[in-house]
Amino acid sequence: MRNLGIRCLLVEPGNFQTNILASAVVASEAPIPKGYEESEVVTSMTRFKRNHGHQAGDTILGCQRMFEAVTRTGMFEGRPWDLRL
């Protein structure tokens, strides 16, 4: 597709303070079905609830870097196109 000017960028962001874990917090308040009390689901939901609002990443800087990657400016100026960010 490169000959058509189409590029693909897979963005795999790390831990940024967004509202993405909010649904996990709400779900963690629901009763745990019998048989799942010791499951990985409960462990994950507990971890999501604990981490919500405490993610270490700089959201503004992360968005800036994504913008730079797409526009080939800033730290991406002059670099070859990457498939993953």
N, C-alpha and C positions, 0 to 999 in steps of 0.2 A: 504493500500500500504506500510505501515511501514515494513511489513515482507519482502518486496522486496528492502528495503533500499531507498525508494522514500519518500521525504519529500516535503512539499509545504510551501512556505513563501510568504504571501501577504504583499507587501511593499506599504505603504500609506504615502509617504513623505509629509512633510509640504511645506512651502514657501522657496524654494531654488533658488539661482540665476542661472537660466538656460535660454535657448532660447525658452522655451515653450510658452511664451506669445507673441513672435514675430509675429506669424500668426494672433493673435488678434489685434495687432497694425496695421498690413497691412489691415486687414478686417475693422478696424474702420475708415480707410481713404475712404472706399467706400461710395457712397451715401446711405442714409437711405431710404428704400422704404416707400412710402406714407402709413400712418396708423401706422407705427412703431416708430415714433419720440418720443413718451412718454413710450415706452415699456421697459420691464426688459432687453431685448436684448441690447438696447442702454446703459442702466445703467451698465450692465456687461462689455460691450466692453470698455466703458469709464474707468471703474475700472481696467481692464486688461492693458489698455494703460498707465494709471497712475502708476501702480505697476511694469511694465516691467523694469527690471534692478535695481529695488530697493527692491527685496525680501530680507528678513532678515536672512534667514537660511544660515549656513556655508556649502557650497556644498562639500568641501573636507572632512570635518568631517562627514557629512551625508553619503558619499560614504564609508568612513572608517568604520562607524558603520554597514552599510549594509554588507560589506565584513566580518567583525567580526561575524555578526549574522549567515552568511552562513558557515563560517569556524569554528565557535564555539571557537573563540579566543578573546583576549582582554576582554571587559566588558561582553561578552557572554560565556566566558569559564566556564564550569561546570554548566551552567544553563540549564534547560530543554528546549526543542525545542518549540518555540512559533509559532503560526500560523500567527500572524500579527506583523508587525514592523512599 
